[in-house]
Amino acid sequence: MSTRKAFLTAAASGALIAAAPPSPGPPGSSPTPSPKPPNISSAARALAQSMRRFDANLSDSDVEKMAQGIDGNLKLGHAIDPQARALKNWNEPAVTFEAAE
């Protein structure tokens, strides 16, 4: 894209295409199958069940949603650090702060 105007036009058209409602399939087509429930680890389920100690009114669907979130966070943590290395107290983030003069 050679100009800012061309870039903005392309970006706006991409957003409009993404926001457009999906077109219906051909008549008589079968509906799409519902997605299968996600595989939730037993550790995530146990941790979500333990939350009932704090709120006895949690429904089964609430506990299931919490278990899905916990499991998602566990999977994300494993994706970020597959060796599951623990941070020590002296580990600090690698941040450099500079102020312009």
Biopython code that builds the backbone (N, CA, C, O; Angstrom):
import numpy as np
from Bio.PDB.StructureBuilder import StructureBuilder

atoms = [
    (1, "MET", "N", (0.838, -1.157, 0.000)),
    (1, "MET", "CA", (0.000, 0.000, 0.000)),
    (1, "MET", "C", (0.892, 1.232, 0.000)),
    (1, "MET", "O", (1.730, 1.416, 0.883)),
    (2, "SER", "N", (0.700, 2.039, -0.975)),
    (2, "SER", "CA", (1.621, 3.139, -1.150)),
    (2, "SER", "C", (1.220, 4.383, -0.369)),
    (2, "SER", "O", (2.078, 5.215, -0.075)),
    (3, "THR", "N", (-0.029, 4.535, -0.032)),
    (3, "THR", "CA", (-0.434, 5.747, 0.666)),
    (3, "THR", "C", (-1.245, 5.401, 1.904)),
    (3, "THR", "O", (-1.774, 4.298, 2.040)),
    (4, "ARG", "N", (-1.325, 6.355, 2.782)),
    (4, "ARG", "CA", (-2.126, 6.194, 3.989)),
    (4, "ARG", "C", (-3.595, 6.017, 3.631)),
    (4, "ARG", "O", (-4.303, 5.247, 4.280)),
    (5, "LYS", "N", (-4.058, 6.720, 2.609)),
    (5, "LYS", "CA", (-5.451, 6.632, 2.200)),
    (5, "LYS", "C", (-5.778, 5.223, 1.704)),
    (5, "LYS", "O", (-6.851, 4.702, 2.005)),
    (6, "ALA", "N", (-4.885, 4.610, 0.960)),
    (6, "ALA", "CA", (-5.106, 3.247, 0.482)),
    (6, "ALA", "C", (-5.129, 2.263, 1.650)),
    (6, "ALA", "O", (-5.921, 1.320, 1.667)),
    (7, "PHE", "N", (-4.252, 2.495, 2.622)),
    (7, "PHE", "CA", (-4.236, 1.622, 3.791)),
    (7, "PHE", "C", (-5.535, 1.737, 4.577)),
    (7, "PHE", "O", (-6.127, 0.723, 4.947)),
    (8, "LEU", "N", (-5.983, 2.959, 4.834)),
    (8, "LEU", "CA", (-7.214, 3.158, 5.590)),
    (8, "LEU", "C", (-8.422, 2.576, 4.858)),
    (8, "LEU", "O", (-9.320, 2.021, 5.492)),
    (9, "THR", "N", (-8.451, 2.695, 3.540)),
    (9, "THR", "CA", (-9.543, 2.118, 2.754)),
    (9, "THR", "C", (-9.546, 0.597, 2.884)),
    (9, "THR", "O", (-10.599, -0.014, 3.066)),
    (10, "ALA", "N", (-8.379, -0.002, 2.793)),
    (10, "ALA", "CA", (-8.288, -1.458, 2.910)),
    (10, "ALA", "C", (-8.674, -1.913, 4.312)),
    (10, "ALA", "O", (-9.361, -2.923, 4.463)),
    (11, "ALA", "N", (-8.243, -1.185, 5.340)),
    (11, "ALA", "CA", (-8.568, -1.552, 6.712)),
    (11, "ALA", "C", (-10.064, -1.426, 6.969)),
    (11, "ALA", "O", (-10.654, -2.288, 7.619)),
    (12, "ALA", "N", (-10.685, -0.358, 6.465)),
    (12, "ALA", "CA", (-12.120, -0.160, 6.668)),
    (12, "ALA", "C", (-12.924, -1.221, 5.935)),
    (12, "ALA", "O", (-13.918, -1.716, 6.468)),
    (13, "SER", "N", (-12.518, -1.578, 4.734)),
    (13, "SER", "CA", (-13.269, -2.587, 3.994)),
    (13, "SER", "C", (-13.127, -3.956, 4.656)),
    (13, "SER", "O", (-14.067, -4.751, 4.643)),
    (14, "GLY", "N", (-11.974, -4.230, 5.228)),
    (14, "GLY", "CA", (-11.790, -5.494, 5.938)),
    (14, "GLY", "C", (-12.701, -5.583, 7.147)),
    (14, "GLY", "O", (-13.268, -6.640, 7.427)),
    (15, "ALA", "N", (-12.845, -4.472, 7.867)),
    (15, "ALA", "CA", (-13.723, -4.455, 9.033)),
    (15, "ALA", "C", (-15.181, -4.617, 8.622)),
    (15, "ALA", "O", (-15.949, -5.285, 9.315)),
    (16, "LEU", "N", (-15.564, -4.019, 7.511)),
    (16, "LEU", "CA", (-16.946, -4.145, 7.044)),
    (16, "LEU", "C", (-17.252, -5.567, 6.594)),
    (16, "LEU", "O", (-18.348, -6.074, 6.832)),
    (17, "ILE", "N", (-16.289, -6.206, 5.948)),
    (17, "ILE", "CA", (-16.501, -7.590, 5.512)),
    (17, "ILE", "C", (-16.627, -8.509, 6.724)),
    (17, "ILE", "O", (-17.453, -9.421, 6.734)),
    (18, "ALA", "N", (-15.810, -8.266, 7.740)),
    (18, "ALA", "CA", (-15.866, -9.107, 8.939)),
    (18, "ALA", "C", (-17.173, -8.906, 9.694)),
    (18, "ALA", "O", (-17.669, -9.840, 10.324)),
    (19, "ALA", "N", (-17.741, -7.698, 9.640)),
    (19, "ALA", "CA", (-18.970, -7.407, 10.370)),
    (19, "ALA", "C", (-20.221, -7.839, 9.613)),
    (19, "ALA", "O", (-21.306, -7.863, 10.195)),
    (20, "ALA", "N", (-20.100, -8.175, 8.354)),
    (20, "ALA", "CA", (-21.265, -8.562, 7.555)),
    (20, "ALA", "C", (-21.830, -9.888, 8.053)),
    (20, "ALA", "O", (-21.072, -10.783, 8.426)),
    (21, "PRO", "N", (-23.158, -10.021, 8.061)),
    (21, "PRO", "CA", (-23.734, -11.289, 8.502)),
    (21, "PRO", "C", (-23.402, -12.396, 7.510)),
    (21, "PRO", "O", (-23.277, -12.148, 6.311)),
    (22, "PRO", "N", (-23.259, -13.619, 8.016)),
    (22, "PRO", "CA", (-22.923, -14.719, 7.107)),
    (22, "PRO", "C", (-24.063, -14.995, 6.146)),
    (22, "PRO", "O", (-25.236, -14.873, 6.498)),
    (23, "SER", "N", (-23.706, -15.363, 4.944)),
    (23, "SER", "CA", (-24.742, -15.645, 3.957)),
    (23, "SER", "C", (-25.329, -17.024, 4.229)),
    (23, "SER", "O", (-24.601, -17.944, 4.604)),
    (24, "PRO", "N", (-26.630, -17.176, 4.045)),
    (24, "PRO", "CA", (-27.228, -18.482, 4.300)),
    (24, "PRO", "C", (-26.746, -19.496, 3.266)),
    (24, "PRO", "O", (-26.458, -19.142, 2.123)),
    (25, "GLY", "N", (-26.663, -20.748, 3.677)),
    (25, "GLY", "CA", (-26.209, -21.807, 2.783)),
    (25, "GLY", "C", (-27.286, -22.134, 1.766)),
    (25, "GLY", "O", (-28.358, -21.529, 1.784)),
    (26, "PRO", "N", (-27.020, -23.069, 0.890)),
    (26, "PRO", "CA", (-28.018, -23.448, -0.094)),
    (26, "PRO", "C", (-29.245, -24.050, 0.604)),
    (26, "PRO", "O", (-29.128, -24.622, 1.688)),
    (27, "PRO", "N", (-30.417, -23.916, -0.022)),
    (27, "PRO", "CA", (-31.617, -24.444, 0.622)),
    (27, "PRO", "C", (-31.509, -25.951, 0.836)),
    (27, "PRO", "O", (-30.982, -26.686, 0.001)),
    (28, "GLY", "N", (-32.020, -26.377, 1.969)),
    (28, "GLY", "CA", (-32.015, -27.799, 2.264)),
    (28, "GLY", "C", (-30.707, -28.304, 2.835)),
    (28, "GLY", "O", (-30.538, -29.509, 3.022)),
    (29, "SER", "N", (-29.776, -27.398, 3.118)),
    (29, "SER", "CA", (-28.502, -27.853, 3.682)),
    (29, "SER", "C", (-28.707, -28.189, 5.158)),
    (29, "SER", "O", (-29.549, -27.596, 5.833)),
    (30, "SER", "N", (-27.938, -29.133, 5.638)),
    (30, "SER", "CA", (-28.074, -29.543, 7.033)),
    (30, "SER", "C", (-27.421, -28.490, 7.929)),
    (30, "SER", "O", (-26.448, -27.852, 7.527)),
    (31, "PRO", "N", (-27.945, -28.306, 9.131)),
    (31, "PRO", "CA", (-27.338, -27.336, 10.043)),
    (31, "PRO", "C", (-25.963, -27.826, 10.490)),
    (31, "PRO", "O", (-25.681, -29.024, 10.493)),
    (32, "THR", "N", (-25.134, -26.888, 10.860)),
    (32, "THR", "CA", (-23.791, -27.256, 11.298)),
    (32, "THR", "C", (-23.881, -27.981, 12.632)),
    (32, "THR", "O", (-24.710, -27.624, 13.470)),
    (33, "PRO", "N", (-23.055, -28.978, 12.842)),
    (33, "PRO", "CA", (-23.109, -29.697, 14.118)),
    (33, "PRO", "C", (-22.616, -28.810, 15.257)),
    (33, "PRO", "O", (-21.742, -27.963, 15.071)),
    (34, "SER", "N", (-23.185, -29.018, 16.422)),
    (34, "SER", "CA", (-22.768, -28.221, 17.569)),
    (34, "SER", "C", (-21.366, -28.654, 17.989)),
    (34, "SER", "O", (-21.019, -29.831, 17.885)),
    (35, "PRO", "N", (-20.565, -27.707, 18.462)),
    (35, "PRO", "CA", (-19.206, -28.058, 18.857)),
    (35, "PRO", "C", (-19.226, -28.984, 20.064)),
    (35, "PRO", "O", (-20.075, -28.854, 20.946)),
    (36, "LYS", "N", (-18.284, -29.916, 20.094)),
    (36, "LYS", "CA", (-18.243, -30.841, 21.218)),
    (36, "LYS", "C", (-17.694, -30.111, 22.435)),
    (36, "LYS", "O", (-16.898, -29.182, 22.292)),
    (37, "PRO", "N", (-18.105, -30.516, 23.620)),
    (37, "PRO", "CA", (-17.638, -29.821, 24.820)),
    (37, "PRO", "C", (-16.129, -29.953, 24.969)),
    (37, "PRO", "O", (-15.557, -30.990, 24.632)),
    (38, "PRO", "N", (-15.487, -28.911, 25.471)),
    (38, "PRO", "CA", (-14.032, -28.945, 25.593)),
    (38, "PRO", "C", (-13.595, -29.969, 26.644)),
    (38, "PRO", "O", (-14.315, -30.248, 27.602)),
    (39, "ASN", "N", (-12.403, -30.514, 26.438)),
    (39, "ASN", "CA", (-11.809, -31.436, 27.397)),
    (39, "ASN", "C", (-11.253, -30.623, 28.557)),
    (39, "ASN", "O", (-10.326, -29.837, 28.366)),
    (40, "ILE", "N", (-11.798, -30.796, 29.745)),
    (40, "ILE", "CA", (-11.353, -30.039, 30.910)),
    (40, "ILE", "C", (-10.594, -30.983, 31.826)),
    (40, "ILE", "O", (-11.054, -32.090, 32.106)),
    (41, "SER", "N", (-9.435, -30.548, 32.291)),
    (41, "SER", "CA", (-8.606, -31.398, 33.138)),
    (41, "SER", "C", (-9.262, -31.595, 34.502)),
    (41, "SER", "O", (-10.077, -30.784, 34.942)),
    (42, "SER", "N", (-8.893, -32.680, 35.152)),
    (42, "SER", "CA", (-9.467, -32.982, 36.467)),
    (42, "SER", "C", (-8.999, -31.966, 37.508)),
    (42, "SER", "O", (-9.734, -31.671, 38.451)),
    (43, "ALA", "N", (-7.793, -31.429, 37.352)),
    (43, "ALA", "CA", (-7.298, -30.420, 38.287)),
    (43, "ALA", "C", (-8.140, -29.149, 38.207)),
    (43, "ALA", "O", (-8.460, -28.547, 39.232)),
    (44, "ALA", "N", (-8.498, -28.741, 36.989)),
    (44, "ALA", "CA", (-9.322, -27.543, 36.824)),
    (44, "ALA", "C", (-10.713, -27.772, 37.394)),
    (44, "ALA", "O", (-11.278, -26.879, 38.026)),
    (45, "ARG", "N", (-11.273, -28.959, 37.178)),
    (45, "ARG", "CA", (-12.601, -29.268, 37.735)),
    (45, "ARG", "C", (-12.574, -29.251, 39.264)),
    (45, "ARG", "O", (-13.478, -28.717, 39.907)),
    (46, "ALA", "N", (-11.529, -29.839, 39.832)),
    (46, "ALA", "CA", (-11.424, -29.889, 41.294)),
    (46, "ALA", "C", (-11.289, -28.488, 41.878)),
    (46, "ALA", "O", (-11.903, -28.177, 42.898)),
    (47, "LEU", "N", (-10.491, -27.647, 41.238)),
    (47, "LEU", "CA", (-10.325, -26.285, 41.724)),
    (47, "LEU", "C", (-11.628, -25.505, 41.608)),
    (47, "LEU", "O", (-11.971, -24.739, 42.508)),
    (48, "ALA", "N", (-12.350, -25.689, 40.520)),
    (48, "ALA", "CA", (-13.631, -24.995, 40.350)),
    (48, "ALA", "C", (-14.650, -25.497, 41.372)),
    (48, "ALA", "O", (-15.434, -24.707, 41.897)),
    (49, "GLN", "N", (-14.649, -26.799, 41.659)),
    (49, "GLN", "CA", (-15.569, -27.342, 42.657)),
    (49, "GLN", "C", (-15.251, -26.776, 44.045)),
    (49, "GLN", "O", (-16.152, -26.566, 44.856)),
    (50, "SER", "N", (-13.969, -26.531, 44.310)),
    (50, "SER", "CA", (-13.596, -26.009, 45.628)),
    (50, "SER", "C", (-14.113, -24.585, 45.838)),
    (50, "SER", "O", (-14.165, -24.121, 46.977)),
    (51, "MET", "N", (-14.490, -23.893, 44.790)),
    (51, "MET", "CA", (-15.019, -22.539, 44.924)),
    (51, "MET", "C", (-16.390, -22.530, 45.598)),
    (51, "MET", "O", (-16.854, -21.482, 46.045)),
    (52, "ARG", "N", (-17.033, -23.682, 45.671)),
    (52, "ARG", "CA", (-18.335, -23.763, 46.355)),
    (52, "ARG", "C", (-18.177, -23.528, 47.854)),
    (52, "ARG", "O", (-19.158, -23.240, 48.539)),
    (53, "ARG", "N", (-16.959, -23.646, 48.371)),
    (53, "ARG", "CA", (-16.744, -23.314, 49.785)),
    (53, "ARG", "C", (-17.008, -21.836, 50.030)),
    (53, "ARG", "O", (-17.443, -21.449, 51.115)),
    (54, "PHE", "N", (-16.746, -21.012, 49.023)),
    (54, "PHE", "CA", (-16.913, -19.572, 49.168)),
    (54, "PHE", "C", (-18.303, -19.105, 48.774)),
    (54, "PHE", "O", (-18.773, -18.079, 49.266)),
    (55, "ASP", "N", (-18.967, -19.846, 47.892)),
    (55, "ASP", "CA", (-20.321, -19.491, 47.455)),
    (55, "ASP", "C", (-21.097, -20.776, 47.197)),
    (55, "ASP", "O", (-20.957, -21.394, 46.142)),
    (56, "ALA", "N", (-21.906, -21.167, 48.156)),
    (56, "ALA", "CA", (-22.654, -22.420, 48.050)),
    (56, "ALA", "C", (-23.746, -22.348, 46.996)),
    (56, "ALA", "O", (-24.295, -23.382, 46.619)),
    (57, "ASN", "N", (-24.076, -21.158, 46.511)),
    (57, "ASN", "CA", (-25.158, -20.989, 45.533)),
    (57, "ASN", "C", (-24.686, -21.112, 44.090)),
    (57, "ASN", "O", (-25.470, -20.871, 43.173)),
    (58, "LEU", "N", (-23.437, -21.478, 43.865)),
    (58, "LEU", "CA", (-22.937, -21.623, 42.494)),
    (58, "LEU", "C", (-23.657, -22.782, 41.808)),
    (58, "LEU", "O", (-23.768, -23.879, 42.355)),
    (59, "SER", "N", (-24.138, -22.515, 40.609)),
    (59, "SER", "CA", (-24.798, -23.576, 39.850)),
    (59, "SER", "C", (-23.745, -24.451, 39.168)),
    (59, "SER", "O", (-22.568, -24.099, 39.099)),
    (60, "ASP", "N", (-24.200, -25.590, 38.671)),
    (60, "ASP", "CA", (-23.280, -26.484, 37.965)),
    (60, "ASP", "C", (-22.708, -25.823, 36.722)),
    (60, "ASP", "O", (-21.548, -26.046, 36.376)),
    (61, "SER", "N", (-23.522, -25.003, 36.040)),
    (61, "SER", "CA", (-23.017, -24.323, 34.842)),
    (61, "SER", "C", (-21.965, -23.276, 35.214)),
    (61, "SER", "O", (-21.006, -23.072, 34.469)),
    (62, "ASP", "N", (-22.138, -22.605, 36.372)),
    (62, "ASP", "CA", (-21.127, -21.648, 36.822)),
    (62, "ASP", "C", (-19.804, -22.351, 37.094)),
    (62, "ASP", "O", (-18.742, -21.868, 36.701)),
    (63, "VAL", "N", (-19.875, -23.493, 37.771)),
    (63, "VAL", "CA", (-18.663, -24.249, 38.089)),
    (63, "VAL", "C", (-18.007, -24.741, 36.802)),
    (63, "VAL", "O", (-16.781, -24.749, 36.693)),
    (64, "GLU", "N", (-18.818, -25.150, 35.829)),
    (64, "GLU", "CA", (-18.279, -25.625, 34.552)),
    (64, "GLU", "C", (-17.569, -24.490, 33.810)),
    (64, "GLU", "O", (-16.501, -24.700, 33.236)),
    (65, "LYS", "N", (-18.155, -23.295, 33.818)),
    (65, "LYS", "CA", (-17.520, -22.141, 33.160)),
    (65, "LYS", "C", (-16.202, -21.790, 33.843)),
    (65, "LYS", "O", (-15.216, -21.471, 33.179)),
    (66, "MET", "N", (-16.194, -21.851, 35.187)),
    (66, "MET", "CA", (-14.949, -21.565, 35.903)),
    (66, "MET", "C", (-13.888, -22.608, 35.569)),
    (66, "MET", "O", (-12.720, -22.267, 35.385)),
    (67, "ALA", "N", (-14.284, -23.870, 35.491)),
    (67, "ALA", "CA", (-13.338, -24.934, 35.166)),
    (67, "ALA", "C", (-12.762, -24.736, 33.765)),
    (67, "ALA", "O", (-11.574, -24.969, 33.543)),
    (68, "GLN", "N", (-13.603, -24.305, 32.819)),
    (68, "GLN", "CA", (-13.110, -24.038, 31.467)),
    (68, "GLN", "C", (-12.092, -22.904, 31.478)),
    (68, "GLN", "O", (-11.065, -22.987, 30.805)),
    (69, "GLY", "N", (-12.370, -21.842, 32.241)),
    (69, "GLY", "CA", (-11.437, -20.724, 32.332)),
    (69, "GLY", "C", (-10.127, -21.113, 32.985)),
    (69, "GLY", "O", (-9.055, -20.717, 32.527)),
    (70, "ILE", "N", (-10.212, -21.888, 34.055)),
    (70, "ILE", "CA", (-9.006, -22.342, 34.745)),
    (70, "ILE", "C", (-8.176, -23.211, 33.820)),
    (70, "ILE", "O", (-6.958, -23.053, 33.735)),
    (71, "ASP", "N", (-8.839, -24.134, 33.122)),
    (71, "ASP", "CA", (-8.124, -25.023, 32.215)),
    (71, "ASP", "C", (-7.492, -24.237, 31.071)),
    (71, "ASP", "O", (-6.379, -24.545, 30.643)),
    (72, "GLY", "N", (-8.192, -23.233, 30.580)),
    (72, "GLY", "CA", (-7.622, -22.390, 29.523)),
    (72, "GLY", "C", (-6.370, -21.671, 29.995)),
    (72, "GLY", "O", (-5.396, -21.558, 29.250)),
    (73, "ASN", "N", (-6.392, -21.183, 31.238)),
    (73, "ASN", "CA", (-5.212, -20.516, 31.783)),
    (73, "ASN", "C", (-4.059, -21.494, 31.973)),
    (73, "ASN", "O", (-2.903, -21.150, 31.728)),
    (74, "LEU", "N", (-4.372, -22.722, 32.412)),
    (74, "LEU", "CA", (-3.316, -23.728, 32.562)),
    (74, "LEU", "C", (-2.683, -24.062, 31.213)),
    (74, "LEU", "O", (-1.464, -24.201, 31.116)),
    (75, "LYS", "N", (-3.508, -24.192, 30.172)),
    (75, "LYS", "CA", (-2.983, -24.495, 28.839)),
    (75, "LYS", "C", (-2.154, -23.330, 28.306)),
    (75, "LYS", "O", (-1.128, -23.544, 27.661)),
    (76, "LEU", "N", (-2.590, -22.100, 28.571)),
    (76, "LEU", "CA", (-1.839, -20.931, 28.131)),
    (76, "LEU", "C", (-0.491, -20.865, 28.838)),
    (76, "LEU", "O", (0.526, -20.563, 28.213)),
    (77, "GLY", "N", (-0.480, -21.148, 30.138)),
    (77, "GLY", "CA", (0.776, -21.160, 30.879)),
    (77, "GLY", "C", (1.735, -22.206, 30.343)),
    (77, "GLY", "O", (2.939, -21.963, 30.257)),
    (78, "HIS", "N", (1.204, -23.378, 29.978)),
    (78, "HIS", "CA", (2.060, -24.422, 29.416)),
    (78, "HIS", "C", (2.580, -24.020, 28.035)),
    (78, "HIS", "O", (3.703, -24.367, 27.669)),
    (79, "ALA", "N", (1.766, -23.292, 27.271)),
    (79, "ALA", "CA", (2.220, -22.840, 25.952)),
    (79, "ALA", "C", (3.328, -21.798, 26.091)),
    (79, "ALA", "O", (4.247, -21.763, 25.274)),
    (80, "ILE", "N", (3.250, -20.961, 27.105)),
    (80, "ILE", "CA", (4.257, -19.923, 27.306)),
    (80, "ILE", "C", (5.555, -20.527, 27.835)),
    (80, "ILE", "O", (6.640, -20.147, 27.394)),
    (81, "ASP", "N", (5.450, -21.469, 28.780)),
    (81, "ASP", "CA", (6.642, -22.077, 29.381)),
    (81, "ASP", "C", (6.447, -23.582, 29.452)),
    (81, "ASP", "O", (6.000, -24.091, 30.480)),
    (82, "PRO", "N", (6.772, -24.314, 28.380)),
    (82, "PRO", "CA", (6.543, -25.763, 28.356)),
    (82, "PRO", "C", (7.327, -26.530, 29.423)),
    (82, "PRO", "O", (6.897, -27.608, 29.833)),
    (83, "GLN", "N", (8.469, -26.001, 29.884)),
    (83, "GLN", "CA", (9.239, -26.705, 30.908)),
    (83, "GLN", "C", (8.698, -26.445, 32.313)),
    (83, "GLN", "O", (9.176, -27.053, 33.270)),
    (84, "ALA", "N", (7.732, -25.573, 32.455)),
    (84, "ALA", "CA", (7.094, -25.239, 33.744)),
    (84, "ALA", "C", (8.127, -24.831, 34.790)),
    (84, "ALA", "O", (8.116, -25.313, 35.923)),
    (85, "ARG", "N", (9.010, -23.938, 34.384)),
    (85, "ARG", "CA", (10.023, -23.445, 35.314)),
    (85, "ARG", "C", (9.381, -22.485, 36.297)),
    (85, "ARG", "O", (8.595, -21.624, 35.903)),
    (86, "ALA", "N", (9.700, -22.623, 37.548)),
    (86, "ALA", "CA", (9.156, -21.742, 38.584)),
    (86, "ALA", "C", (10.033, -20.499, 38.708)),
    (86, "ALA", "O", (11.258, -20.583, 38.612)),
    (87, "LEU", "N", (9.411, -19.363, 38.917)),
    (87, "LEU", "CA", (10.159, -18.134, 39.137)),
    (87, "LEU", "C", (10.617, -18.075, 40.586)),
    (87, "LEU", "O", (9.890, -18.485, 41.491)),
    (88, "LYS", "N", (11.801, -17.574, 40.799)),
    (88, "LYS", "CA", (12.330, -17.373, 42.143)),
    (88, "LYS", "C", (11.990, -15.959, 42.582)),
    (88, "LYS", "O", (11.601, -15.124, 41.765)),
    (89, "ASN", "N", (12.138, -15.690, 43.879)),
    (89, "ASN", "CA", (11.800, -14.367, 44.389)),
    (89, "ASN", "C", (12.672, -13.273, 43.786)),
    (89, "ASN", "O", (12.224, -12.133, 43.667)),
    (90, "TRP", "N", (13.895, -13.589, 43.405)),
    (90, "TRP", "CA", (14.792, -12.571, 42.873)),
    (90, "TRP", "C", (14.643, -12.364, 41.364)),
    (90, "TRP", "O", (15.302, -11.490, 40.801)),
    (91, "ASN", "N", (13.798, -13.143, 40.704)),
    (91, "ASN", "CA", (13.564, -12.928, 39.279)),
    (91, "ASN", "C", (12.746, -11.665, 39.075)),
    (91, "ASN", "O", (11.727, -11.451, 39.732)),
    (92, "GLU", "N", (13.203, -10.846, 38.168)),
    (92, "GLU", "CA", (12.498, -9.604, 37.872)),
    (92, "GLU", "C", (12.219, -9.537, 36.383)),
    (92, "GLU", "O", (12.939, -10.137, 35.585)),
    (93, "PRO", "N", (11.181, -8.812, 36.006)),
    (93, "PRO", "CA", (10.913, -8.670, 34.577)),
    (93, "PRO", "C", (12.019, -7.858, 33.908)),
    (93, "PRO", "O", (12.612, -6.972, 34.523)),
    (94, "ALA", "N", (12.283, -8.167, 32.660)),
    (94, "ALA", "CA", (13.303, -7.454, 31.905)),
    (94, "ALA", "C", (12.676, -6.195, 31.318)),
    (94, "ALA", "O", (12.167, -6.202, 30.197)),
    (95, "VAL", "N", (12.721, -5.124, 32.088)),
    (95, "VAL", "CA", (12.095, -3.864, 31.682)),
    (95, "VAL", "C", (13.152, -2.767, 31.712)),
    (95, "VAL", "O", (13.899, -2.628, 32.681)),
    (96, "THR", "N", (13.198, -2.019, 30.672)),
    (96, "THR", "CA", (14.068, -0.865, 30.622)),
    (96, "THR", "C", (13.196, 0.361, 30.412)),
    (96, "THR", "O", (12.428, 0.429, 29.453)),
    (97, "PHE", "N", (13.316, 1.314, 31.298)),
    (97, "PHE", "CA", (12.529, 2.528, 31.184)),
    (97, "PHE", "C", (13.445, 3.678, 30.834)),
    (97, "PHE", "O", (14.436, 3.929, 31.519)),
    (98, "GLU", "N", (13.113, 4.368, 29.774)),
    (98, "GLU", "CA", (13.892, 5.533, 29.382)),
    (98, "GLU", "C", (12.941, 6.688, 29.146)),
    (98, "GLU", "O", (11.879, 6.518, 28.546)),
    (99, "ALA", "N", (13.319, 7.846, 29.614)),
    (99, "ALA", "CA", (12.532, 9.051, 29.409)),
    (99, "ALA", "C", (13.246, 9.924, 28.378)),
    (99, "ALA", "O", (14.454, 10.149, 28.458)),
    (100, "ALA", "N", (12.476, 10.403, 27.421)),
    (100, "ALA", "CA", (13.044, 11.275, 26.407)),
    (100, "ALA", "C", (13.338, 12.633, 27.028)),
    (100, "ALA", "O", (12.586, 13.120, 27.872)),
    (101, "GLU", "N", (14.435, 13.235, 26.602)),
    (101, "GLU", "CA", (14.805, 14.558, 27.138)),
    (101, "GLU", "C", (14.145, 15.656, 26.383)),
    (101, "GLU", "O", (14.345, 16.829, 26.699)),
]
sb = StructureBuilder()
sb.init_structure("model")
sb.init_model(0)
sb.init_chain("A")
sb.init_seg("    ")
for serial, (resi, resn, name, xyz) in enumerate(atoms, 1):
    if name == "N":
        sb.init_residue(resn, " ", resi, " ")
    sb.init_atom(name, np.array(xyz, "f"), 0.0, 1.0, " ", f" {name:<3s}", serial, name[0])
structure = sb.get_structure()
